[in-house]
């Protein structure tokens, strides 16, 4: 059941990212995604999204508070 939910979420997210690229709302994409979701998501991304993919990091940041997440993204990834 967990794998089914992960796959469905990956498909939904990939569709959203594709729409954002096609509608020119996104010119670059950096993925910071935990395992095994990174592989699942990459499998669903089409060529238009892969073309704007500039970085991918396998990392789980879900346990961080919003302020810690903000700090980590700024210091480690300059986002």
mmCIF file of the N, C-alpha and C atoms, coordinates in Angstrom:
data_MODEL
# 
_entry.id   MODEL 
# 
loop_
_atom_site.group_PDB 
_atom_site.id 
_atom_site.type_symbol 
_atom_site.label_atom_id 
_atom_site.label_alt_id 
_atom_site.label_comp_id 
_atom_site.label_asym_id 
_atom_site.label_entity_id 
_atom_site.label_seq_id 
_atom_site.pdbx_PDB_ins_code 
_atom_site.Cartn_x 
_atom_site.Cartn_y 
_atom_site.Cartn_z 
_atom_site.occupancy 
_atom_site.B_iso_or_equiv 
_atom_site.pdbx_formal_charge 
_atom_site.auth_seq_id 
_atom_site.auth_comp_id 
_atom_site.auth_asym_id 
_atom_site.auth_atom_id 
_atom_site.pdbx_PDB_model_num 
ATOM 1   N N  . UNK A 1 1  ? 0.829  -1.203 0.000   1.00 0.00 ? 1  UNK A N  1 
ATOM 2   C CA . UNK A 1 1  ? 0.000  0.000  0.000   1.00 0.00 ? 1  UNK A CA 1 
ATOM 3   C C  . UNK A 1 1  ? 0.871  1.264  0.000   1.00 0.00 ? 1  UNK A C  1 
ATOM 4   N N  . UNK A 1 2  ? 1.952  1.234  0.787   1.00 0.00 ? 2  UNK A N  1 
ATOM 5   C CA . UNK A 1 2  ? 2.845  2.393  0.856   1.00 0.00 ? 2  UNK A CA 1 
ATOM 6   C C  . UNK A 1 2  ? 3.473  2.655  -0.513  1.00 0.00 ? 2  UNK A C  1 
ATOM 7   N N  . UNK A 1 3  ? 3.891  1.583  -1.201  1.00 0.00 ? 3  UNK A N  1 
ATOM 8   C CA . UNK A 1 3  ? 4.489  1.716  -2.533  1.00 0.00 ? 3  UNK A CA 1 
ATOM 9   C C  . UNK A 1 3  ? 3.483  2.289  -3.525  1.00 0.00 ? 3  UNK A C  1 
ATOM 10  N N  . UNK A 1 4  ? 2.224  1.887  -3.412  1.00 0.00 ? 4  UNK A N  1 
ATOM 11  C CA . UNK A 1 4  ? 1.174  2.396  -4.293  1.00 0.00 ? 4  UNK A CA 1 
ATOM 12  C C  . UNK A 1 4  ? 0.983  3.904  -4.096  1.00 0.00 ? 4  UNK A C  1 
ATOM 13  N N  . UNK A 1 5  ? 0.966  4.337  -2.855  1.00 0.00 ? 5  UNK A N  1 
ATOM 14  C CA . UNK A 1 5  ? 0.824  5.769  -2.550  1.00 0.00 ? 5  UNK A CA 1 
ATOM 15  C C  . UNK A 1 5  ? 2.033  6.557  -3.057  1.00 0.00 ? 5  UNK A C  1 
ATOM 16  N N  . UNK A 1 6  ? 3.227  5.988  -2.860  1.00 0.00 ? 6  UNK A N  1 
ATOM 17  C CA . UNK A 1 6  ? 4.439  6.656  -3.313  1.00 0.00 ? 6  UNK A CA 1 
ATOM 18  C C  . UNK A 1 6  ? 4.436  6.801  -4.836  1.00 0.00 ? 6  UNK A C  1 
ATOM 19  N N  . UNK A 1 7  ? 4.028  5.766  -5.532  1.00 0.00 ? 7  UNK A N  1 
ATOM 20  C CA . UNK A 1 7  ? 3.968  5.793  -6.994  1.00 0.00 ? 7  UNK A CA 1 
ATOM 21  C C  . UNK A 1 7  ? 2.935  6.802  -7.494  1.00 0.00 ? 7  UNK A C  1 
ATOM 22  N N  . UNK A 1 8  ? 1.782  6.825  -6.860  1.00 0.00 ? 8  UNK A N  1 
ATOM 23  C CA . UNK A 1 8  ? 0.734  7.775  -7.253  1.00 0.00 ? 8  UNK A CA 1 
ATOM 24  C C  . UNK A 1 8  ? 1.189  9.209  -7.012  1.00 0.00 ? 8  UNK A C  1 
ATOM 25  N N  . UNK A 1 9  ? 1.858  9.449  -5.886  1.00 0.00 ? 9  UNK A N  1 
ATOM 26  C CA . UNK A 1 9  ? 2.361  10.789 -5.592  1.00 0.00 ? 9  UNK A CA 1 
ATOM 27  C C  . UNK A 1 9  ? 3.434  11.191 -6.599  1.00 0.00 ? 9  UNK A C  1 
ATOM 28  N N  . UNK A 1 10 ? 4.313  10.268 -6.950  1.00 0.00 ? 10 UNK A N  1 
ATOM 29  C CA . UNK A 1 10 ? 5.353  10.542 -7.945  1.00 0.00 ? 10 UNK A CA 1 
ATOM 30  C C  . UNK A 1 10 ? 4.734  10.910 -9.290  1.00 0.00 ? 10 UNK A C  1 
ATOM 31  N N  . UNK A 1 11 ? 3.701  10.200 -9.684  1.00 0.00 ? 11 UNK A N  1 
ATOM 32  C CA . UNK A 1 11 ? 3.011  10.505 -10.947 1.00 0.00 ? 11 UNK A CA 1 
ATOM 33  C C  . UNK A 1 11 ? 2.362  11.884 -10.890 1.00 0.00 ? 11 UNK A C  1 
ATOM 34  N N  . UNK A 1 12 ? 1.703  12.188 -9.799  1.00 0.00 ? 12 UNK A N  1 
ATOM 35  C CA . UNK A 1 12 ? 1.050  13.499 -9.646  1.00 0.00 ? 12 UNK A CA 1 
ATOM 36  C C  . UNK A 1 12 ? 2.074  14.635 -9.658  1.00 0.00 ? 12 UNK A C  1 
ATOM 37  N N  . UNK A 1 13 ? 3.148  14.452 -8.924  1.00 0.00 ? 13 UNK A N  1 
ATOM 38  C CA . UNK A 1 13 ? 4.184  15.473 -8.867  1.00 0.00 ? 13 UNK A CA 1 
ATOM 39  C C  . UNK A 1 13 ? 4.851  15.657 -10.231 1.00 0.00 ? 13 UNK A C  1 
ATOM 40  N N  . UNK A 1 14 ? 5.124  14.565 -10.922 1.00 0.00 ? 14 UNK A N  1 
ATOM 41  C CA . UNK A 1 14 ? 5.724  14.639 -12.258 1.00 0.00 ? 14 UNK A CA 1 
ATOM 42  C C  . UNK A 1 14 ? 4.809  15.393 -13.224 1.00 0.00 ? 14 UNK A C  1 
ATOM 43  N N  . UNK A 1 15 ? 3.519  15.158 -13.137 1.00 0.00 ? 15 UNK A N  1 
ATOM 44  C CA . UNK A 1 15 ? 2.561  15.862 -13.996 1.00 0.00 ? 15 UNK A CA 1 
ATOM 45  C C  . UNK A 1 15 ? 2.545  17.352 -13.668 1.00 0.00 ? 15 UNK A C  1 
ATOM 46  N N  . UNK A 1 16 ? 2.586  17.686 -12.392 1.00 0.00 ? 16 UNK A N  1 
ATOM 47  C CA . UNK A 1 16 ? 2.611  19.090 -11.976 1.00 0.00 ? 16 UNK A CA 1 
ATOM 48  C C  . UNK A 1 16 ? 3.886  19.786 -12.468 1.00 0.00 ? 16 UNK A C  1 
ATOM 49  N N  . UNK A 1 17 ? 5.010  19.113 -12.337 1.00 0.00 ? 17 UNK A N  1 
ATOM 50  C CA . UNK A 1 17 ? 6.275  19.683 -12.798 1.00 0.00 ? 17 UNK A CA 1 
ATOM 51  C C  . UNK A 1 17 ? 6.277  19.865 -14.311 1.00 0.00 ? 17 UNK A C  1 
ATOM 52  N N  . UNK A 1 18 ? 5.729  18.900 -15.027 1.00 0.00 ? 18 UNK A N  1 
ATOM 53  C CA . UNK A 1 18 ? 5.654  19.001 -16.485 1.00 0.00 ? 18 UNK A CA 1 
ATOM 54  C C  . UNK A 1 18 ? 4.815  20.218 -16.886 1.00 0.00 ? 18 UNK A C  1 
ATOM 55  N N  . UNK A 1 19 ? 3.682  20.380 -16.231 1.00 0.00 ? 19 UNK A N  1 
ATOM 56  C CA . UNK A 1 19 ? 2.805  21.521 -16.520 1.00 0.00 ? 19 UNK A CA 1 
ATOM 57  C C  . UNK A 1 19 ? 3.516  22.843 -16.235 1.00 0.00 ? 19 UNK A C  1 
ATOM 58  N N  . UNK A 1 20 ? 4.255  22.892 -15.148 1.00 0.00 ? 20 UNK A N  1 
ATOM 59  C CA . UNK A 1 20 ? 4.987  24.116 -14.794 1.00 0.00 ? 20 UNK A CA 1 
ATOM 60  C C  . UNK A 1 20 ? 6.047  24.443 -15.840 1.00 0.00 ? 20 UNK A C  1 
ATOM 61  N N  . UNK A 1 21 ? 6.725  23.430 -16.338 1.00 0.00 ? 21 UNK A N  1 
ATOM 62  C CA . UNK A 1 21 ? 7.743  23.654 -17.378 1.00 0.00 ? 21 UNK A CA 1 
ATOM 63  C C  . UNK A 1 21 ? 7.075  24.097 -18.676 1.00 0.00 ? 21 UNK A C  1 
ATOM 64  N N  . UNK A 1 22 ? 6.040  23.402 -19.081 1.00 0.00 ? 22 UNK A N  1 
ATOM 65  C CA . UNK A 1 22 ? 5.371  23.711 -20.350 1.00 0.00 ? 22 UNK A CA 1 
ATOM 66  C C  . UNK A 1 22 ? 4.723  25.090 -20.335 1.00 0.00 ? 22 UNK A C  1 
ATOM 67  N N  . UNK A 1 23 ? 4.265  25.533 -19.161 1.00 0.00 ? 23 UNK A N  1 
ATOM 68  C CA . UNK A 1 23 ? 3.658  26.858 -19.035 1.00 0.00 ? 23 UNK A CA 1 
ATOM 69  C C  . UNK A 1 23 ? 4.674  27.926 -18.648 1.00 0.00 ? 23 UNK A C  1 
ATOM 70  N N  . UNK A 1 24 ? 5.931  27.569 -18.715 1.00 0.00 ? 24 UNK A N  1 
ATOM 71  C CA . UNK A 1 24 ? 7.059  28.473 -18.454 1.00 0.00 ? 24 UNK A CA 1 
ATOM 72  C C  . UNK A 1 24 ? 7.012  29.113 -17.071 1.00 0.00 ? 24 UNK A C  1 
ATOM 73  N N  . UNK A 1 25 ? 6.500  28.375 -16.089 1.00 0.00 ? 25 UNK A N  1 
ATOM 74  C CA . UNK A 1 25 ? 6.507  28.837 -14.704 1.00 0.00 ? 25 UNK A CA 1 
ATOM 75  C C  . UNK A 1 25 ? 7.767  28.363 -13.982 1.00 0.00 ? 25 UNK A C  1 
ATOM 76  N N  . UNK A 1 26 ? 8.557  27.518 -14.669 1.00 0.00 ? 26 UNK A N  1 
ATOM 77  C CA . UNK A 1 26 ? 9.771  26.985 -14.064 1.00 0.00 ? 26 UNK A CA 1 
ATOM 78  C C  . UNK A 1 26 ? 10.828 26.833 -15.152 1.00 0.00 ? 26 UNK A C  1 
ATOM 79  N N  . UNK A 1 27 ? 11.998 27.415 -14.900 1.00 0.00 ? 27 UNK A N  1 
ATOM 80  C CA . UNK A 1 27 ? 13.076 27.337 -15.876 1.00 0.00 ? 27 UNK A CA 1 
ATOM 81  C C  . UNK A 1 27 ? 14.192 26.413 -15.421 1.00 0.00 ? 27 UNK A C  1 
ATOM 82  N N  . UNK A 1 28 ? 14.292 26.175 -14.126 1.00 0.00 ? 28 UNK A N  1 
ATOM 83  C CA . UNK A 1 28 ? 15.277 25.261 -13.559 1.00 0.00 ? 28 UNK A CA 1 
ATOM 84  C C  . UNK A 1 28 ? 14.636 24.505 -12.414 1.00 0.00 ? 28 UNK A C  1 
ATOM 85  N N  . UNK A 1 29 ? 15.131 23.287 -12.194 1.00 0.00 ? 29 UNK A N  1 
ATOM 86  C CA . UNK A 1 29 ? 14.605 22.446 -11.127 1.00 0.00 ? 29 UNK A CA 1 
ATOM 87  C C  . UNK A 1 29 ? 15.759 21.766 -10.414 1.00 0.00 ? 29 UNK A C  1 
ATOM 88  N N  . UNK A 1 30 ? 15.770 21.887 -9.104  1.00 0.00 ? 30 UNK A N  1 
ATOM 89  C CA . UNK A 1 30 ? 16.703 21.142 -8.263  1.00 0.00 ? 30 UNK A CA 1 
ATOM 90  C C  . UNK A 1 30 ? 15.859 20.239 -7.367  1.00 0.00 ? 30 UNK A C  1 
ATOM 91  N N  . UNK A 1 31 ? 16.130 18.958 -7.403  1.00 0.00 ? 31 UNK A N  1 
ATOM 92  C CA . UNK A 1 31 ? 15.391 18.001 -6.578  1.00 0.00 ? 31 UNK A CA 1 
ATOM 93  C C  . UNK A 1 31 ? 16.202 17.646 -5.344  1.00 0.00 ? 31 UNK A C  1 
ATOM 94  N N  . UNK A 1 32 ? 15.567 17.720 -4.203  1.00 0.00 ? 32 UNK A N  1 
ATOM 95  C CA . UNK A 1 32 ? 16.135 17.239 -2.947  1.00 0.00 ? 32 UNK A CA 1 
ATOM 96  C C  . UNK A 1 32 ? 15.097 16.266 -2.404  1.00 0.00 ? 32 UNK A C  1 
ATOM 97  N N  . UNK A 1 33 ? 15.350 14.987 -2.613  1.00 0.00 ? 33 UNK A N  1 
ATOM 98  C CA . UNK A 1 33 ? 14.337 13.957 -2.394  1.00 0.00 ? 33 UNK A CA 1 
ATOM 99  C C  . UNK A 1 33 ? 14.971 12.760 -1.685  1.00 0.00 ? 33 UNK A C  1 
ATOM 100 N N  . UNK A 1 34 ? 14.233 12.150 -0.790  1.00 0.00 ? 34 UNK A N  1 
ATOM 101 C CA . UNK A 1 34 ? 14.731 10.977 -0.078  1.00 0.00 ? 34 UNK A CA 1 
ATOM 102 C C  . UNK A 1 34 ? 14.653 9.726  -0.964  1.00 0.00 ? 34 UNK A C  1 
ATOM 103 N N  . UNK A 1 35 ? 15.391 8.702  -0.544  1.00 0.00 ? 35 UNK A N  1 
ATOM 104 C CA . UNK A 1 35 ? 15.295 7.394  -1.178  1.00 0.00 ? 35 UNK A CA 1 
ATOM 105 C C  . UNK A 1 35 ? 14.142 6.643  -0.542  1.00 0.00 ? 35 UNK A C  1 
ATOM 106 N N  . UNK A 1 36 ? 13.431 5.826  -1.235  1.00 0.00 ? 36 UNK A N  1 
ATOM 107 C CA . UNK A 1 36 ? 13.536 5.475  -2.649  1.00 0.00 ? 36 UNK A CA 1 
ATOM 108 C C  . UNK A 1 36 ? 12.689 6.364  -3.559  1.00 0.00 ? 36 UNK A C  1 
ATOM 109 N N  . UNK A 1 37 ? 12.187 7.464  -3.021  1.00 0.00 ? 37 UNK A N  1 
ATOM 110 C CA . UNK A 1 37 ? 11.292 8.301  -3.821  1.00 0.00 ? 37 UNK A CA 1 
ATOM 111 C C  . UNK A 1 37 ? 12.000 8.952  -5.001  1.00 0.00 ? 37 UNK A C  1 
ATOM 112 N N  . UNK A 1 38 ? 13.285 9.229  -4.872  1.00 0.00 ? 38 UNK A N  1 
ATOM 113 C CA . UNK A 1 38 ? 14.009 9.855  -5.982  1.00 0.00 ? 38 UNK A CA 1 
ATOM 114 C C  . UNK A 1 38 ? 13.894 9.002  -7.248  1.00 0.00 ? 38 UNK A C  1 
ATOM 115 N N  . UNK A 1 39 ? 14.153 7.724  -7.134  1.00 0.00 ? 39 UNK A N  1 
ATOM 116 C CA . UNK A 1 39 ? 14.059 6.835  -8.291  1.00 0.00 ? 39 UNK A CA 1 
ATOM 117 C C  . UNK A 1 39 ? 12.658 6.768  -8.849  1.00 0.00 ? 39 UNK A C  1 
ATOM 118 N N  . UNK A 1 40 ? 11.689 6.723  -7.967  1.00 0.00 ? 40 UNK A N  1 
ATOM 119 C CA . UNK A 1 40 ? 10.285 6.677  -8.382  1.00 0.00 ? 40 UNK A CA 1 
ATOM 120 C C  . UNK A 1 40 ? 9.905  7.946  -9.152  1.00 0.00 ? 40 UNK A C  1 
ATOM 121 N N  . UNK A 1 41 ? 10.311 9.089  -8.628  1.00 0.00 ? 41 UNK A N  1 
ATOM 122 C CA . UNK A 1 41 ? 9.994  10.351 -9.281  1.00 0.00 ? 41 UNK A CA 1 
ATOM 123 C C  . UNK A 1 41 ? 10.706 10.478 -10.626 1.00 0.00 ? 41 UNK A C  1 
ATOM 124 N N  . UNK A 1 42 ? 11.987 10.177 -10.648 1.00 0.00 ? 42 UNK A N  1 
ATOM 125 C CA . UNK A 1 42 ? 12.747 10.278 -11.902 1.00 0.00 ? 42 UNK A CA 1 
ATOM 126 C C  . UNK A 1 42 ? 12.149 9.401  -12.993 1.00 0.00 ? 42 UNK A C  1 
ATOM 127 N N  . UNK A 1 43 ? 11.608 8.260  -12.615 1.00 0.00 ? 43 UNK A N  1 
ATOM 128 C CA . UNK A 1 43 ? 11.004 7.347  -13.586 1.00 0.00 ? 43 UNK A CA 1 
ATOM 129 C C  . UNK A 1 43 ? 9.772  7.954  -14.251 1.00 0.00 ? 43 UNK A C  1 
ATOM 130 N N  . UNK A 1 44 ? 9.141  8.912  -13.594 1.00 0.00 ? 44 UNK A N  1 
ATOM 131 C CA . UNK A 1 44 ? 7.916  9.519  -14.127 1.00 0.00 ? 44 UNK A CA 1 
ATOM 132 C C  . UNK A 1 44 ? 8.135  10.874 -14.800 1.00 0.00 ? 44 UNK A C  1 
ATOM 133 N N  . UNK A 1 45 ? 9.336  11.419 -14.686 1.00 0.00 ? 45 UNK A N  1 
ATOM 134 C CA . UNK A 1 45 ? 9.599  12.727 -15.301 1.00 0.00 ? 45 UNK A CA 1 
ATOM 135 C C  . UNK A 1 45 ? 9.801  12.572 -16.804 1.00 0.00 ? 45 UNK A C  1 
ATOM 136 N N  . UNK A 1 46 ? 9.195  13.469 -17.569 1.00 0.00 ? 46 UNK A N  1 
ATOM 137 C CA . UNK A 1 46 ? 9.361  13.409 -19.024 1.00 0.00 ? 46 UNK A CA 1 
ATOM 138 C C  . UNK A 1 46 ? 10.538 14.277 -19.450 1.00 0.00 ? 46 UNK A C  1 
ATOM 139 N N  . UNK A 1 47 ? 10.833 14.266 -20.742 1.00 0.00 ? 47 UNK A N  1 
ATOM 140 C CA . UNK A 1 47 ? 12.004 14.947 -21.287 1.00 0.00 ? 47 UNK A CA 1 
ATOM 141 C C  . UNK A 1 47 ? 11.992 16.446 -21.016 1.00 0.00 ? 47 UNK A C  1 
ATOM 142 N N  . UNK A 1 48 ? 10.815 17.069 -21.033 1.00 0.00 ? 48 UNK A N  1 
ATOM 143 C CA . UNK A 1 48 ? 10.753 18.517 -20.806 1.00 0.00 ? 48 UNK A CA 1 
ATOM 144 C C  . UNK A 1 48 ? 11.209 18.877 -19.401 1.00 0.00 ? 48 UNK A C  1 
ATOM 145 N N  . UNK A 1 49 ? 10.879 18.051 -18.431 1.00 0.00 ? 49 UNK A N  1 
ATOM 146 C CA . UNK A 1 49 ? 11.291 18.310 -17.051 1.00 0.00 ? 49 UNK A CA 1 
ATOM 147 C C  . UNK A 1 49 ? 12.763 17.953 -16.863 1.00 0.00 ? 49 UNK A C  1 
ATOM 148 N N  . UNK A 1 50 ? 13.180 16.836 -17.418 1.00 0.00 ? 50 UNK A N  1 
ATOM 149 C CA . UNK A 1 50 ? 14.581 16.437 -17.294 1.00 0.00 ? 50 UNK A CA 1 
ATOM 150 C C  . UNK A 1 50 ? 15.518 17.476 -17.906 1.00 0.00 ? 50 UNK A C  1 
ATOM 151 N N  . UNK A 1 51 ? 15.032 18.169 -18.914 1.00 0.00 ? 51 UNK A N  1 
ATOM 152 C CA . UNK A 1 51 ? 15.838 19.200 -19.583 1.00 0.00 ? 51 UNK A CA 1 
ATOM 153 C C  . UNK A 1 51 ? 16.160 20.363 -18.638 1.00 0.00 ? 51 UNK A C  1 
ATOM 154 N N  . UNK A 1 52 ? 15.259 20.685 -17.727 1.00 0.00 ? 52 UNK A N  1 
ATOM 155 C CA . UNK A 1 52 ? 15.477 21.799 -16.796 1.00 0.00 ? 52 UNK A CA 1 
ATOM 156 C C  . UNK A 1 52 ? 16.048 21.345 -15.453 1.00 0.00 ? 52 UNK A C  1 
ATOM 157 N N  . UNK A 1 53 ? 16.217 20.044 -15.283 1.00 0.00 ? 53 UNK A N  1 
ATOM 158 C CA . UNK A 1 53 ? 16.758 19.503 -14.039 1.00 0.00 ? 53 UNK A CA 1 
ATOM 159 C C  . UNK A 1 53 ? 18.244 19.852 -13.944 1.00 0.00 ? 53 UNK A C  1 
ATOM 160 N N  . UNK A 1 54 ? 18.588 20.703 -12.991 1.00 0.00 ? 54 UNK A N  1 
ATOM 161 C CA . UNK A 1 54 ? 19.973 21.158 -12.872 1.00 0.00 ? 54 UNK A CA 1 
ATOM 162 C C  . UNK A 1 54 ? 20.719 20.494 -11.719 1.00 0.00 ? 54 UNK A C  1 
ATOM 163 N N  . UNK A 1 55 ? 19.997 19.889 -10.781 1.00 0.00 ? 55 UNK A N  1 
ATOM 164 C CA . UNK A 1 55 ? 20.649 19.221 -9.646  1.00 0.00 ? 55 UNK A CA 1 
ATOM 165 C C  . UNK A 1 55 ? 19.691 18.228 -9.019  1.00 0.00 ? 55 UNK A C  1 
ATOM 166 N N  . UNK A 1 56 ? 20.263 17.165 -8.479  1.00 0.00 ? 56 UNK A N  1 
ATOM 167 C CA . UNK A 1 56 ? 19.458 16.210 -7.719  1.00 0.00 ? 56 UNK A CA 1 
ATOM 168 C C  . UNK A 1 56 ? 20.273 15.703 -6.533  1.00 0.00 ? 56 UNK A C  1 
ATOM 169 N N  . UNK A 1 57 ? 19.631 15.739 -5.374  1.00 0.00 ? 57 UNK A N  1 
ATOM 170 C CA . UNK A 1 57 ? 20.287 15.340 -4.130  1.00 0.00 ? 57 UNK A CA 1 
ATOM 171 C C  . UNK A 1 57 ? 19.377 14.345 -3.420  1.00 0.00 ? 57 UNK A C  1 
ATOM 172 N N  . UNK A 1 58 ? 19.921 13.190 -3.084  1.00 0.00 ? 58 UNK A N  1 
ATOM 173 C CA . UNK A 1 58 ? 19.161 12.198 -2.324  1.00 0.00 ? 58 UNK A CA 1 
ATOM 174 C C  . UNK A 1 58 ? 19.380 12.499 -0.848  1.00 0.00 ? 58 UNK A C  1 
ATOM 175 N N  . UNK A 1 59 ? 18.340 13.049 -0.231  1.00 0.00 ? 59 UNK A N  1 
ATOM 176 C CA . UNK A 1 59 ? 18.443 13.516 1.134   1.00 0.00 ? 59 UNK A CA 1 
ATOM 177 C C  . UNK A 1 59 ? 17.046 13.626 1.734   1.00 0.00 ? 59 UNK A C  1 
ATOM 178 N N  . UNK A 1 60 ? 16.893 13.178 2.966   1.00 0.00 ? 60 UNK A N  1 
ATOM 179 C CA . UNK A 1 60 ? 15.607 13.276 3.656   1.00 0.00 ? 60 UNK A CA 1 
ATOM 180 C C  . UNK A 1 60 ? 15.660 14.432 4.654   1.00 0.00 ? 60 UNK A C  1 
ATOM 181 N N  . UNK A 1 61 ? 14.922 15.474 4.369   1.00 0.00 ? 61 UNK A N  1 
ATOM 182 C CA . UNK A 1 61 ? 14.883 16.650 5.240   1.00 0.00 ? 61 UNK A CA 1 
ATOM 183 C C  . UNK A 1 61 ? 13.547 16.791 5.963   1.00 0.00 ? 61 UNK A C  1 
ATOM 184 N N  . UNK A 1 62 ? 12.731 15.755 5.935   1.00 0.00 ? 62 UNK A N  1 
ATOM 185 C CA . UNK A 1 62 ? 11.371 15.847 6.469   1.00 0.00 ? 62 UNK A CA 1 
ATOM 186 C C  . UNK A 1 62 ? 11.310 16.011 7.980   1.00 0.00 ? 62 UNK A C  1 
ATOM 187 N N  . UNK A 1 63 ? 12.372 15.680 8.688   1.00 0.00 ? 63 UNK A N  1 
ATOM 188 C CA . UNK A 1 63 ? 12.344 15.795 10.151  1.00 0.00 ? 63 UNK A CA 1 
ATOM 189 C C  . UNK A 1 63 ? 12.705 17.203 10.627  1.00 0.00 ? 63 UNK A C  1 
ATOM 190 N N  . UNK A 1 64 ? 13.119 18.079 9.727   1.00 0.00 ? 64 UNK A N  1 
ATOM 191 C CA . UNK A 1 64 ? 13.535 19.425 10.113  1.00 0.00 ? 64 UNK A CA 1 
ATOM 192 C C  . UNK A 1 64 ? 12.336 20.355 10.317  1.00 0.00 ? 64 UNK A C  1 
ATOM 193 N N  . UNK A 1 65 ? 12.480 21.275 11.234  1.00 0.00 ? 65 UNK A N  1 
ATOM 194 C CA . UNK A 1 65 ? 11.472 22.320 11.393  1.00 0.00 ? 65 UNK A CA 1 
ATOM 195 C C  . UNK A 1 65 ? 11.588 23.261 10.200  1.00 0.00 ? 65 UNK A C  1 
ATOM 196 N N  . UNK A 1 66 ? 10.607 24.128 10.002  1.00 0.00 ? 66 UNK A N  1 
ATOM 197 C CA . UNK A 1 66 ? 10.658 25.061 8.877   1.00 0.00 ? 66 UNK A CA 1 
ATOM 198 C C  . UNK A 1 66 ? 11.873 25.983 8.942   1.00 0.00 ? 66 UNK A C  1 
ATOM 199 N N  . UNK A 1 67 ? 12.190 26.468 10.127  1.00 0.00 ? 67 UNK A N  1 
ATOM 200 C CA . UNK A 1 67 ? 13.350 27.357 10.235  1.00 0.00 ? 67 UNK A CA 1 
ATOM 201 C C  . UNK A 1 67 ? 14.652 26.602 9.980   1.00 0.00 ? 67 UNK A C  1 
ATOM 202 N N  . UNK A 1 68 ? 14.758 25.360 10.479  1.00 0.00 ? 68 UNK A N  1 
ATOM 203 C CA . UNK A 1 68 ? 15.950 24.554 10.212  1.00 0.00 ? 68 UNK A CA 1 
ATOM 204 C C  . UNK A 1 68 ? 16.050 24.183 8.737   1.00 0.00 ? 68 UNK A C  1 
ATOM 205 N N  . UNK A 1 69 ? 14.914 23.896 8.126   1.00 0.00 ? 69 UNK A N  1 
ATOM 206 C CA . UNK A 1 69 ? 14.897 23.580 6.697   1.00 0.00 ? 69 UNK A CA 1 
ATOM 207 C C  . UNK A 1 69 ? 15.351 24.790 5.886   1.00 0.00 ? 69 UNK A C  1 
ATOM 208 N N  . UNK A 1 70 ? 14.829 25.949 6.212   1.00 0.00 ? 70 UNK A N  1 
ATOM 209 C CA . UNK A 1 70 ? 15.218 27.166 5.523   1.00 0.00 ? 70 UNK A CA 1 
ATOM 210 C C  . UNK A 1 70 ? 16.728 27.389 5.645   1.00 0.00 ? 70 UNK A C  1 
ATOM 211 N N  . UNK A 1 71 ? 17.241 27.252 6.850   1.00 0.00 ? 71 UNK A N  1 
ATOM 212 C CA . UNK A 1 71 ? 18.675 27.435 7.095   1.00 0.00 ? 71 UNK A CA 1 
ATOM 213 C C  . UNK A 1 71 ? 19.497 26.420 6.303   1.00 0.00 ? 71 UNK A C  1 
ATOM 214 N N  . UNK A 1 72 ? 19.081 25.183 6.313   1.00 0.00 ? 72 UNK A N  1 
ATOM 215 C CA . UNK A 1 72 ? 19.816 24.115 5.600   1.00 0.00 ? 72 UNK A CA 1 
ATOM 216 C C  . UNK A 1 72 ? 19.824 24.355 4.091   1.00 0.00 ? 72 UNK A C  1 
ATOM 217 N N  . UNK A 1 73 ? 18.679 24.738 3.536   1.00 0.00 ? 73 UNK A N  1 
ATOM 218 C CA . UNK A 1 73 ? 18.612 25.000 2.100   1.00 0.00 ? 73 UNK A CA 1 
ATOM 219 C C  . UNK A 1 73 ? 19.482 26.194 1.718   1.00 0.00 ? 73 UNK A C  1 
ATOM 220 N N  . UNK A 1 74 ? 19.524 27.191 2.579   1.00 0.00 ? 74 UNK A N  1 
ATOM 221 C CA . UNK A 1 74 ? 20.352 28.384 2.298   1.00 0.00 ? 74 UNK A CA 1 
ATOM 222 C C  . UNK A 1 74 ? 21.846 28.083 2.407   1.00 0.00 ? 74 UNK A C  1 
ATOM 223 N N  . UNK A 1 75 ? 22.239 27.363 3.447   1.00 0.00 ? 75 UNK A N  1 
ATOM 224 C CA . UNK A 1 75 ? 23.663 27.135 3.652   1.00 0.00 ? 75 UNK A CA 1 
ATOM 225 C C  . UNK A 1 75 ? 24.214 26.014 2.776   1.00 0.00 ? 75 UNK A C  1 
ATOM 226 N N  . UNK A 1 76 ? 23.514 24.893 2.701   1.00 0.00 ? 76 UNK A N  1 
ATOM 227 C CA . UNK A 1 76 ? 24.034 23.749 1.953   1.00 0.00 ? 76 UNK A CA 1 
ATOM 228 C C  . UNK A 1 76 ? 23.809 23.840 0.449   1.00 0.00 ? 76 UNK A C  1 
ATOM 229 N N  . UNK A 1 77 ? 22.702 24.464 0.052   1.00 0.00 ? 77 UNK A N  1 
ATOM 230 C CA . UNK A 1 77 ? 22.327 24.449 -1.370  1.00 0.00 ? 77 UNK A CA 1 
ATOM 231 C C  . UNK A 1 77 ? 22.218 25.837 -1.992  1.00 0.00 ? 77 UNK A C  1 
ATOM 232 N N  . UNK A 1 78 ? 22.421 26.871 -1.183  1.00 0.00 ? 78 UNK A N  1 
ATOM 233 C CA . UNK A 1 78 ? 22.344 28.262 -1.638  1.00 0.00 ? 78 UNK A CA 1 
ATOM 234 C C  . UNK A 1 78 ? 21.007 28.570 -2.329  1.00 0.00 ? 78 UNK A C  1 
ATOM 235 N N  . UNK A 1 79 ? 19.932 28.063 -1.743  1.00 0.00 ? 79 UNK A N  1 
ATOM 236 C CA . UNK A 1 79 ? 18.589 28.303 -2.274  1.00 0.00 ? 79 UNK A CA 1 
ATOM 237 C C  . UNK A 1 79 ? 17.877 29.356 -1.447  1.00 0.00 ? 79 UNK A C  1 
# 
